[in-house]
Each structure stands twice: as C-alpha cells, then as structure tokens.
C-alpha cells in the first residue's frame, strides 16, 4: 500500500488515497518516490485527459529503487534515480538519438499500460489508470522501466533532480541542444515559468550570451534579473520595439515557452537575419507568419520536445553543472509535503512559485 494523489474528476481537487501497487514484473522497476515535480502538463492532462477515472498523474519523479524485475539491467535496489519520459529504443528516431520523437511515444507515455492489460495499481479493487510518462509519480511508489529510469549520484538534491525529468530538461535542452547560442548571441525568452527559467540558467552557461526575458509576472521578471537576464520586459505594445532596440536590430535566438500563436509570431518577427526560435509550448491555433520575412531573412523555427535530450546523458550533465554552481536550479524550486498538494497548486497558479515539488 502507498498514498497517491488521484484525479477522480477533471474539475475537482486531487484526492489523497491509499492504493495498492503491484510487484514489479520482469521488465519493471519499483521506485520509492522521494520527490515529484508539478508540471503544467499534469494539469492539462487532468483537465482533458483520460475519461477512465481515477487516473494517476506525475511525470517528474525521483527517488530510490526499491526492487527490480529479473530482466532489468543497469539499475539496482538502492540506486538513486530520476524518472523521465519513455521511448522504445528501436524505431528510426530512437536509433538516431532523437528519443523524444519516438514512434511509440504517445502509446508509451500517455497512460501506457502493460502488454497483457493487467492493472499495476488499484484502489479499493478498482483499477487506477496509470503509466503517465511511464511512471505516474504522484505517489509514494511508482513502477517504471529501464528506458526512463536514470541513475544519479547518491548525494543529489532530490527536489532539483525530480524536475530534470521534464521541465528543466526541456528548457535547458532547448538552449543547449537545439539553439546552441554562440558568443555574442542575443537570446529572447518568452515566458518565465519553469521551462523558460531553466532556459535562462542554461543560457548563462554559454559565454557571451545576452538574455532578455518577456514575462507578465512582475515577481518572475525580478527573479529573471536576479538570475542573470540583461532585461526583463512586460508584454505589451512596445515590447517588440524595445527588443529591437536592446538587441540592435533583432535577436539571434528566441525560446517560446508560451504555446500562444501570437507570441510565436512575435518571436519570429523579432529575430535578426539568420535567427532561430525554439518552440516548446504546446498551444492551439495558427500563428500569422510573414513567409517573405522567414525566407528572405533565413529564419528557422525549431519544434522541440523534451529539449531534444538523450536523458541518460543530458540529466547527469545538468546535475554536473548544478553541482559546480553554474546552473542554480534550486532558485526555482519550492518543496511541499505531498499533503499540501492543494497549496502547491494554488501557489503555482498564482505565480508565487516557479517549480513546485512534492516530497513524499
């Protein structure tokens, strides 16, 4: 038995309930969850996700391995681990190292179940729909598999490590893996949530990169300046002109975390000749883009999932930067006991915290 934060109604609060979790099968890993980050994706999926309730969300888990199945290699009981997204390992994109674009990504990460459809978690005899990003880590224990279980050093800050599984990995990866700004680059980040702030911190590890942030929250603009942004602007009618003035004619790079078509259009328009924008926000709608500007300006739009990361390499790299003091991700994190999940969500919604993390 363990405690889990279940969603029984998309309009209702999470419900803390005792659930029964199965023993790990041959290819499964049982992880005692110590921390799980709350991500916007969890909230979107709660509102629009599976009709079969209850469902168990959570996709930024970290903890200690409690048990492993007979076929699991490379992970042992007692290992400290970060849980991330699943991938098949055999499709063309996986073979090319483009793991976030796995051909089976949806099947594996959107409440992917066991092949024999047997339940992994039940509550009062009722099946819980789990397998969210191969983990469903809003619980004291989670079942994962070797492809999404990353072993990290024993002394790792577990609250910071949890958010590396998705949000921090996405923002940092968009900068380091996709845009890769050179010296004298000028980067504009649209949206200073967990993804945008992680992008800001990652950009600060690139020598000679100047970062501007566009964000409606005054508190987050102030934090962005503390973390090294050269300017933090409120969105408005004069924002584009201000960016043009501060960059001397346009940004070399941009990161759009908002998922808003109008913001993407502004980000593209605000690029200098040869500039590139990475788009990580999943929104609805069609941006109004100037095709002549894109073609004649040699501009590039990169779609980006999970920071284009290979987590087994990238998560340890980010932890090395954090340990060296070059990537202060702890400035973004606030921990809450899992019993205070309601307060964590309220603070997140109000913008009082960048990355809320539940501790179990």
C-alpha beads as a LAMMPS data file, in Angstrom:
LAMMPS data file: protein, C-alpha beads

360 atoms
359 bonds

1 atom types
1 bond types

-500.0 500.0 xlo xhi
-500.0 500.0 ylo yhi
-500.0 500.0 zlo zhi

Masses

1 110.0

Atoms # bond

1 1 1 0.000 0.000 0.000
2 1 1 1.059 3.567 -0.652
3 1 1 -0.528 7.011 -0.801
4 1 1 -1.335 8.536 -4.169
5 1 1 -2.822 11.833 -5.352
6 1 1 -5.604 10.598 -7.640
7 1 1 -7.724 12.563 -10.080
8 1 1 -11.323 11.359 -9.979
9 1 1 -12.871 14.375 -11.704
10 1 1 -11.144 16.820 -14.075
11 1 1 -12.795 19.734 -12.267
12 1 1 -12.055 18.563 -8.721
13 1 1 -9.001 18.681 -6.483
14 1 1 -6.600 15.772 -6.304
15 1 1 -7.684 13.132 -3.798
16 1 1 -5.098 11.588 -1.451
17 1 1 -5.951 7.898 -1.169
18 1 1 -4.339 4.596 -0.200
19 1 1 -3.650 2.467 -3.266
20 1 1 -2.207 -0.983 -3.864
21 1 1 0.758 -1.188 -6.229
22 1 1 1.737 -4.480 -7.847
23 1 1 5.137 -6.109 -7.526
24 1 1 7.431 -5.260 -10.459
25 1 1 7.218 -7.578 -13.459
26 1 1 10.374 -8.826 -15.177
27 1 1 10.991 -5.538 -17.041
28 1 1 9.740 -3.164 -14.330
29 1 1 11.392 -1.158 -11.569
30 1 1 9.731 -0.239 -8.280
31 1 1 10.862 3.204 -7.105
32 1 1 10.232 4.718 -3.698
33 1 1 9.369 8.262 -4.698
34 1 1 11.009 10.980 -2.615
35 1 1 10.047 13.966 -4.764
36 1 1 7.812 14.665 -7.743
37 1 1 7.620 17.954 -9.594
38 1 1 4.330 19.518 -10.620
39 1 1 4.320 20.454 -14.300
40 1 1 1.771 22.298 -16.429
41 1 1 1.404 19.087 -18.454
42 1 1 -0.012 17.329 -15.380
43 1 1 -2.679 19.991 -15.019
44 1 1 -3.578 19.963 -18.713
45 1 1 -3.861 16.182 -18.636
46 1 1 -6.012 16.292 -15.510
47 1 1 -8.413 18.671 -17.248
48 1 1 -8.502 16.961 -20.638
49 1 1 -7.094 13.507 -20.073
50 1 1 -8.488 10.037 -19.773
51 1 1 -12.190 9.511 -19.240
52 1 1 -11.449 6.357 -17.256
53 1 1 -11.049 7.623 -13.713
54 1 1 -9.365 7.580 -11.335
55 1 1 -6.112 8.490 -13.058
56 1 1 -2.673 8.914 -11.520
57 1 1 -0.505 11.684 -12.936
58 1 1 3.006 12.894 -12.127
59 1 1 5.883 12.703 -14.597
60 1 1 8.815 14.324 -12.779
61 1 1 9.598 11.683 -10.181
62 1 1 12.823 10.964 -8.331
63 1 1 13.685 8.588 -5.531
64 1 1 15.372 5.327 -4.602
65 1 1 14.992 1.958 -6.316
66 1 1 13.161 -0.465 -4.029
67 1 1 13.077 -3.537 -6.282
68 1 1 13.788 -4.573 -9.866
69 1 1 12.409 -7.256 -12.151
70 1 1 14.512 -10.210 -13.263
71 1 1 15.209 -8.788 -16.741
72 1 1 16.277 -5.287 -15.625
73 1 1 19.946 -4.437 -16.198
74 1 1 21.913 -1.376 -15.131
75 1 1 19.639 -0.446 -12.228
76 1 1 19.857 -1.961 -8.748
77 1 1 17.945 -1.647 -5.475
78 1 1 19.311 1.300 -3.528
79 1 1 20.187 3.360 -6.613
80 1 1 19.033 6.971 -6.555
81 1 1 17.172 7.678 -9.784
82 1 1 15.381 10.327 -11.814
83 1 1 12.361 9.246 -13.865
84 1 1 11.793 10.778 -17.288
85 1 1 9.837 10.031 -20.488
86 1 1 9.693 6.602 -22.131
87 1 1 10.945 5.612 -25.588
88 1 1 11.027 2.319 -27.482
89 1 1 14.718 2.332 -28.407
90 1 1 14.194 0.581 -31.741
91 1 1 12.354 2.962 -34.102
92 1 1 14.247 5.157 -36.565
93 1 1 14.175 8.251 -34.371
94 1 1 15.365 6.328 -31.339
95 1 1 18.204 4.802 -33.359
96 1 1 19.192 8.323 -34.457
97 1 1 19.218 9.538 -30.853
98 1 1 16.012 11.577 -31.247
99 1 1 14.329 9.892 -28.305
100 1 1 11.568 12.473 -27.640
101 1 1 10.258 11.788 -31.158
102 1 1 9.967 8.021 -30.671
103 1 1 7.366 6.466 -32.973
104 1 1 5.670 4.915 -29.937
105 1 1 5.915 7.980 -27.717
106 1 1 2.176 8.509 -27.336
107 1 1 1.451 4.861 -26.612
108 1 1 4.260 4.632 -24.069
109 1 1 3.776 7.946 -22.276
110 1 1 0.053 8.648 -22.332
111 1 1 -1.065 6.152 -19.695
112 1 1 0.725 3.281 -21.392
113 1 1 -0.205 0.011 -19.725
114 1 1 1.186 -3.477 -19.571
115 1 1 1.048 -5.613 -22.684
116 1 1 -1.364 -8.044 -21.004
117 1 1 -3.522 -5.115 -19.774
118 1 1 -3.250 -6.272 -16.156
119 1 1 -3.531 -3.488 -13.563
120 1 1 -0.437 -2.137 -11.856
121 1 1 -2.284 -0.003 -9.316
122 1 1 -5.714 -0.419 -7.749
123 1 1 -7.786 1.481 -5.204
124 1 1 -10.412 -0.494 -3.286
125 1 1 -10.253 -3.126 -6.023
126 1 1 -10.774 -0.609 -8.848
127 1 1 -8.118 -0.202 -11.497
128 1 1 -6.231 3.107 -11.458
129 1 1 -5.235 4.355 -14.876
130 1 1 -1.500 4.925 -14.557
131 1 1 1.623 4.800 -16.710
132 1 1 1.732 8.568 -17.251
133 1 1 5.134 9.136 -18.873
134 1 1 5.898 5.602 -17.777
135 1 1 5.833 6.491 -14.075
136 1 1 2.718 8.193 -12.588
137 1 1 4.827 9.587 -9.768
138 1 1 2.235 11.493 -7.724
139 1 1 2.540 8.660 -5.227
140 1 1 4.839 7.212 -2.598
141 1 1 5.885 4.443 -5.009
142 1 1 5.946 4.190 -8.797
143 1 1 6.619 1.496 -11.371
144 1 1 8.987 2.461 -14.176
145 1 1 11.145 0.696 -16.766
146 1 1 14.856 0.838 -17.568
147 1 1 14.425 3.175 -20.560
148 1 1 13.065 6.030 -18.416
149 1 1 14.990 5.416 -15.184
150 1 1 18.225 7.415 -14.911
151 1 1 20.720 6.571 -12.153
152 1 1 22.180 9.692 -10.497
153 1 1 24.767 10.200 -7.717
154 1 1 23.682 9.346 -4.190
155 1 1 24.082 12.865 -2.814
156 1 1 21.915 14.503 -5.472
157 1 1 19.475 17.224 -4.359
158 1 1 16.334 15.193 -4.907
159 1 1 13.930 18.140 -5.318
160 1 1 16.067 19.642 -8.077
161 1 1 16.646 16.231 -9.642
162 1 1 12.919 15.497 -9.900
163 1 1 12.259 18.469 -12.173
164 1 1 15.045 17.388 -14.529
165 1 1 12.783 14.619 -15.799
166 1 1 10.742 17.062 -17.878
167 1 1 10.511 20.812 -17.221
168 1 1 14.127 21.705 -16.524
169 1 1 15.322 19.243 -19.161
170 1 1 13.017 20.869 -21.710
171 1 1 14.130 24.444 -21.078
172 1 1 17.830 23.729 -20.705
173 1 1 17.828 21.351 -23.661
174 1 1 16.116 23.851 -25.943
175 1 1 19.056 26.172 -25.327
176 1 1 21.995 23.771 -25.122
177 1 1 20.888 21.081 -27.586
178 1 1 18.766 22.983 -30.119
179 1 1 19.676 26.677 -30.274
180 1 1 23.275 26.332 -29.016
181 1 1 23.980 30.089 -28.941
182 1 1 27.492 31.173 -29.857
183 1 1 29.441 34.019 -28.209
184 1 1 27.853 37.441 -28.800
185 1 1 24.408 35.865 -29.173
186 1 1 21.274 37.684 -28.067
187 1 1 18.511 35.403 -26.815
188 1 1 14.926 36.372 -26.024
189 1 1 12.925 34.007 -23.804
190 1 1 9.141 34.357 -23.942
191 1 1 7.636 33.102 -20.684
192 1 1 9.500 32.770 -17.383
193 1 1 7.923 29.660 -15.937
194 1 1 9.992 26.613 -15.029
195 1 1 10.886 25.885 -18.661
196 1 1 11.799 29.469 -19.513
197 1 1 13.780 29.985 -16.310
198 1 1 15.706 26.762 -16.876
199 1 1 16.455 28.062 -20.357
200 1 1 17.724 31.322 -18.875
201 1 1 20.048 29.494 -16.478
202 1 1 21.306 27.223 -19.255
203 1 1 21.983 30.218 -21.497
204 1 1 24.042 31.784 -18.729
205 1 1 26.452 28.844 -19.038
206 1 1 27.166 29.856 -22.655
207 1 1 29.917 32.506 -22.772
208 1 1 28.895 35.841 -24.236
209 1 1 25.154 35.139 -24.477
210 1 1 22.897 38.058 -23.521
211 1 1 19.406 37.063 -22.369
212 1 1 16.201 39.117 -22.432
213 1 1 13.014 37.777 -20.844
214 1 1 9.406 38.662 -21.680
215 1 1 7.049 37.756 -18.825
216 1 1 3.801 39.266 -17.451
217 1 1 4.532 38.486 -13.767
218 1 1 6.483 41.250 -12.020
219 1 1 7.818 38.779 -9.442
220 1 1 9.153 36.486 -12.135
221 1 1 10.669 39.384 -14.047
222 1 1 12.506 40.378 -10.874
223 1 1 13.751 36.818 -10.381
224 1 1 14.904 36.645 -14.000
225 1 1 17.030 39.733 -13.434
226 1 1 18.492 38.190 -10.274
227 1 1 19.379 35.073 -12.261
228 1 1 21.268 36.995 -14.916
229 1 1 18.836 38.327 -17.505
230 1 1 20.044 41.600 -19.016
231 1 1 16.458 42.861 -19.200
232 1 1 13.025 41.590 -18.208
233 1 1 10.105 43.099 -20.094
234 1 1 6.360 43.035 -19.566
235 1 1 4.491 42.056 -22.745
236 1 1 2.794 44.996 -24.407
237 1 1 2.544 47.179 -27.465
238 1 1 6.099 48.496 -27.082
239 1 1 7.787 45.161 -26.358
240 1 1 8.837 44.451 -29.944
241 1 1 10.360 47.905 -30.370
242 1 1 12.194 47.592 -27.057
243 1 1 13.632 44.205 -28.027
244 1 1 14.744 45.597 -31.368
245 1 1 16.475 48.495 -29.614
246 1 1 18.143 46.359 -26.929
247 1 1 19.401 43.784 -29.423
248 1 1 20.489 46.281 -32.041
249 1 1 18.161 45.011 -34.735
250 1 1 16.811 41.656 -33.621
251 1 1 17.601 38.579 -31.547
252 1 1 19.905 35.864 -32.813
253 1 1 17.857 33.275 -30.904
254 1 1 14.485 33.006 -29.179
255 1 1 12.729 30.476 -26.972
256 1 1 8.916 30.425 -26.948
257 1 1 7.514 28.557 -23.954
258 1 1 4.007 30.016 -24.083
259 1 1 2.143 27.919 -26.638
260 1 1 0.437 31.089 -27.918
261 1 1 0.331 31.661 -31.701
262 1 1 0.639 35.437 -31.335
263 1 1 3.764 35.064 -29.192
264 1 1 5.374 32.701 -31.692
265 1 1 4.643 35.168 -34.495
266 1 1 6.219 37.965 -32.448
267 1 1 9.241 35.803 -31.643
268 1 1 9.843 35.068 -35.337
269 1 1 9.340 38.707 -36.331
270 1 1 11.781 39.765 -33.623
271 1 1 14.638 37.633 -34.956
272 1 1 17.613 39.103 -36.746
273 1 1 18.595 37.773 -40.173
274 1 1 19.632 34.141 -39.781
275 1 1 17.972 33.892 -36.370
276 1 1 16.293 30.816 -34.908
277 1 1 13.448 30.213 -32.471
278 1 1 12.831 27.021 -30.495
279 1 1 9.163 26.329 -29.755
280 1 1 8.356 24.173 -26.729
281 1 1 4.860 25.350 -25.773
282 1 1 2.007 23.140 -26.963
283 1 1 -0.806 25.509 -27.852
284 1 1 -3.849 25.689 -30.079
285 1 1 -4.202 27.908 -33.107
286 1 1 -2.277 29.010 -36.171
287 1 1 0.308 31.813 -35.936
288 1 1 0.176 34.581 -38.527
289 1 1 3.674 34.349 -40.009
290 1 1 5.264 36.519 -42.692
291 1 1 6.626 33.968 -45.154
292 1 1 8.717 36.541 -47.019
293 1 1 10.361 37.580 -43.755
294 1 1 11.173 33.951 -42.903
295 1 1 12.587 33.122 -46.342
296 1 1 14.410 36.373 -47.089
297 1 1 15.664 36.568 -43.505
298 1 1 16.869 32.970 -43.428
299 1 1 14.968 32.392 -40.187
300 1 1 14.453 28.968 -38.619
301 1 1 11.627 27.628 -36.441
302 1 1 12.542 24.534 -34.409
303 1 1 9.846 22.406 -32.817
304 1 1 11.320 20.986 -29.627
305 1 1 10.158 18.199 -27.306
306 1 1 11.895 17.425 -24.012
307 1 1 14.829 19.609 -25.022
308 1 1 15.786 17.157 -27.793
309 1 1 17.557 15.344 -24.963
310 1 1 19.034 11.902 -24.553
311 1 1 18.209 11.821 -20.833
312 1 1 20.811 9.223 -19.864
313 1 1 23.497 11.698 -20.944
314 1 1 21.793 15.044 -20.509
315 1 1 20.382 14.709 -16.985
316 1 1 23.801 13.806 -15.484
317 1 1 25.301 16.720 -17.439
318 1 1 22.796 19.157 -15.942
319 1 1 23.478 17.760 -12.475
320 1 1 27.205 18.315 -13.012
321 1 1 26.537 21.952 -13.934
322 1 1 24.303 22.316 -10.868
323 1 1 26.872 20.763 -8.529
324 1 1 29.554 23.061 -9.946
325 1 1 27.397 26.091 -9.124
326 1 1 26.893 27.018 -12.769
327 1 1 23.202 26.098 -13.010
328 1 1 21.411 27.212 -9.807
329 1 1 18.159 25.372 -10.420
330 1 1 17.429 25.322 -6.690
331 1 1 16.491 29.014 -7.027
332 1 1 13.426 27.890 -8.976
333 1 1 12.218 25.126 -6.642
334 1 1 9.937 25.182 -3.608
335 1 1 9.207 21.895 -1.852
336 1 1 5.833 20.991 -0.335
337 1 1 4.836 17.892 1.649
338 1 1 2.541 15.828 -0.568
339 1 1 -0.277 16.504 1.890
340 1 1 -0.101 20.156 0.774
341 1 1 -0.639 19.462 -2.922
342 1 1 -3.569 21.885 -2.928
343 1 1 -1.393 24.721 -1.616
344 1 1 1.339 23.856 -4.117
345 1 1 -1.129 24.073 -6.995
346 1 1 -2.588 27.344 -5.710
347 1 1 0.867 28.907 -5.402
348 1 1 1.777 27.670 -8.875
349 1 1 -1.407 29.067 -10.408
350 1 1 -0.873 32.427 -8.697
351 1 1 2.729 32.636 -9.883
352 1 1 4.130 32.578 -6.343
353 1 1 6.398 29.641 -7.162
354 1 1 8.205 28.687 -10.361
355 1 1 8.568 24.932 -9.814
356 1 1 6.564 23.317 -7.002
357 1 1 7.895 19.911 -5.964
358 1 1 6.029 17.443 -3.751
359 1 1 8.041 15.486 -1.184
360 1 1 6.899 12.020 -0.136

Bonds

1 1 1 2
2 1 2 3
3 1 3 4
4 1 4 5
5 1 5 6
6 1 6 7
7 1 7 8
8 1 8 9
9 1 9 10
10 1 10 11
11 1 11 12
12 1 12 13
13 1 13 14
14 1 14 15
15 1 15 16
16 1 16 17
17 1 17 18
18 1 18 19
19 1 19 20
20 1 20 21
21 1 21 22
22 1 22 23
23 1 23 24
24 1 24 25
25 1 25 26
26 1 26 27
27 1 27 28
28 1 28 29
29 1 29 30
30 1 30 31
31 1 31 32
32 1 32 33
33 1 33 34
34 1 34 35
35 1 35 36
36 1 36 37
37 1 37 38
38 1 38 39
39 1 39 40
40 1 40 41
41 1 41 42
42 1 42 43
43 1 43 44
44 1 44 45
45 1 45 46
46 1 46 47
47 1 47 48
48 1 48 49
49 1 49 50
50 1 50 51
51 1 51 52
52 1 52 53
53 1 53 54
54 1 54 55
55 1 55 56
56 1 56 57
57 1 57 58
58 1 58 59
59 1 59 60
60 1 60 61
61 1 61 62
62 1 62 63
63 1 63 64
64 1 64 65
65 1 65 66
66 1 66 67
67 1 67 68
68 1 68 69
69 1 69 70
70 1 70 71
71 1 71 72
72 1 72 73
73 1 73 74
74 1 74 75
75 1 75 76
76 1 76 77
77 1 77 78
78 1 78 79
79 1 79 80
80 1 80 81
81 1 81 82
82 1 82 83
83 1 83 84
84 1 84 85
85 1 85 86
86 1 86 87
87 1 87 88
88 1 88 89
89 1 89 90
90 1 90 91
91 1 91 92
92 1 92 93
93 1 93 94
94 1 94 95
95 1 95 96
96 1 96 97
97 1 97 98
98 1 98 99
99 1 99 100
100 1 100 101
101 1 101 102
102 1 102 103
103 1 103 104
104 1 104 105
105 1 105 106
106 1 106 107
107 1 107 108
108 1 108 109
109 1 109 110
110 1 110 111
111 1 111 112
112 1 112 113
113 1 113 114
114 1 114 115
115 1 115 116
116 1 116 117
117 1 117 118
118 1 118 119
119 1 119 120
120 1 120 121
121 1 121 122
122 1 122 123
123 1 123 124
124 1 124 125
125 1 125 126
126 1 126 127
127 1 127 128
128 1 128 129
129 1 129 130
130 1 130 131
131 1 131 132
132 1 132 133
133 1 133 134
134 1 134 135
135 1 135 136
136 1 136 137
137 1 137 138
138 1 138 139
139 1 139 140
140 1 140 141
141 1 141 142
142 1 142 143
143 1 143 144
144 1 144 145
145 1 145 146
146 1 146 147
147 1 147 148
148 1 148 149
149 1 149 150
150 1 150 151
151 1 151 152
152 1 152 153
153 1 153 154
154 1 154 155
155 1 155 156
156 1 156 157
157 1 157 158
158 1 158 159
159 1 159 160
160 1 160 161
161 1 161 162
162 1 162 163
163 1 163 164
164 1 164 165
165 1 165 166
166 1 166 167
167 1 167 168
168 1 168 169
169 1 169 170
170 1 170 171
171 1 171 172
172 1 172 173
173 1 173 174
174 1 174 175
175 1 175 176
176 1 176 177
177 1 177 178
178 1 178 179
179 1 179 180
180 1 180 181
181 1 181 182
182 1 182 183
183 1 183 184
184 1 184 185
185 1 185 186
186 1 186 187
187 1 187 188
188 1 188 189
189 1 189 190
190 1 190 191
191 1 191 192
192 1 192 193
193 1 193 194
194 1 194 195
195 1 195 196
196 1 196 197
197 1 197 198
198 1 198 199
199 1 199 200
200 1 200 201
201 1 201 202
202 1 202 203
203 1 203 204
204 1 204 205
205 1 205 206
206 1 206 207
207 1 207 208
208 1 208 209
209 1 209 210
210 1 210 211
211 1 211 212
212 1 212 213
213 1 213 214
214 1 214 215
215 1 215 216
216 1 216 217
217 1 217 218
218 1 218 219
219 1 219 220
220 1 220 221
221 1 221 222
222 1 222 223
223 1 223 224
224 1 224 225
225 1 225 226
226 1 226 227
227 1 227 228
228 1 228 229
229 1 229 230
230 1 230 231
231 1 231 232
232 1 232 233
233 1 233 234
234 1 234 235
235 1 235 236
236 1 236 237
237 1 237 238
238 1 238 239
239 1 239 240
240 1 240 241
241 1 241 242
242 1 242 243
243 1 243 244
244 1 244 245
245 1 245 246
246 1 246 247
247 1 247 248
248 1 248 249
249 1 249 250
250 1 250 251
251 1 251 252
252 1 252 253
253 1 253 254
254 1 254 255
255 1 255 256
256 1 256 257
257 1 257 258
258 1 258 259
259 1 259 260
260 1 260 261
261 1 261 262
262 1 262 263
263 1 263 264
264 1 264 265
265 1 265 266
266 1 266 267
267 1 267 268
268 1 268 269
269 1 269 270
270 1 270 271
271 1 271 272
272 1 272 273
273 1 273 274
274 1 274 275
275 1 275 276
276 1 276 277
277 1 277 278
278 1 278 279
279 1 279 280
280 1 280 281
281 1 281 282
282 1 282 283
283 1 283 284
284 1 284 285
285 1 285 286
286 1 286 287
287 1 287 288
288 1 288 289
289 1 289 290
290 1 290 291
291 1 291 292
292 1 292 293
293 1 293 294
294 1 294 295
295 1 295 296
296 1 296 297
297 1 297 298
298 1 298 299
299 1 299 300
300 1 300 301
301 1 301 302
302 1 302 303
303 1 303 304
304 1 304 305
305 1 305 306
306 1 306 307
307 1 307 308
308 1 308 309
309 1 309 310
310 1 310 311
311 1 311 312
312 1 312 313
313 1 313 314
314 1 314 315
315 1 315 316
316 1 316 317
317 1 317 318
318 1 318 319
319 1 319 320
320 1 320 321
321 1 321 322
322 1 322 323
323 1 323 324
324 1 324 325
325 1 325 326
326 1 326 327
327 1 327 328
328 1 328 329
329 1 329 330
330 1 330 331
331 1 331 332
332 1 332 333
333 1 333 334
334 1 334 335
335 1 335 336
336 1 336 337
337 1 337 338
338 1 338 339
339 1 339 340
340 1 340 341
341 1 341 342
342 1 342 343
343 1 343 344
344 1 344 345
345 1 345 346
346 1 346 347
347 1 347 348
348 1 348 349
349 1 349 350
350 1 350 351
351 1 351 352
352 1 352 353
353 1 353 354
354 1 354 355
355 1 355 356
356 1 356 357
357 1 357 358
358 1 358 359
359 1 359 360
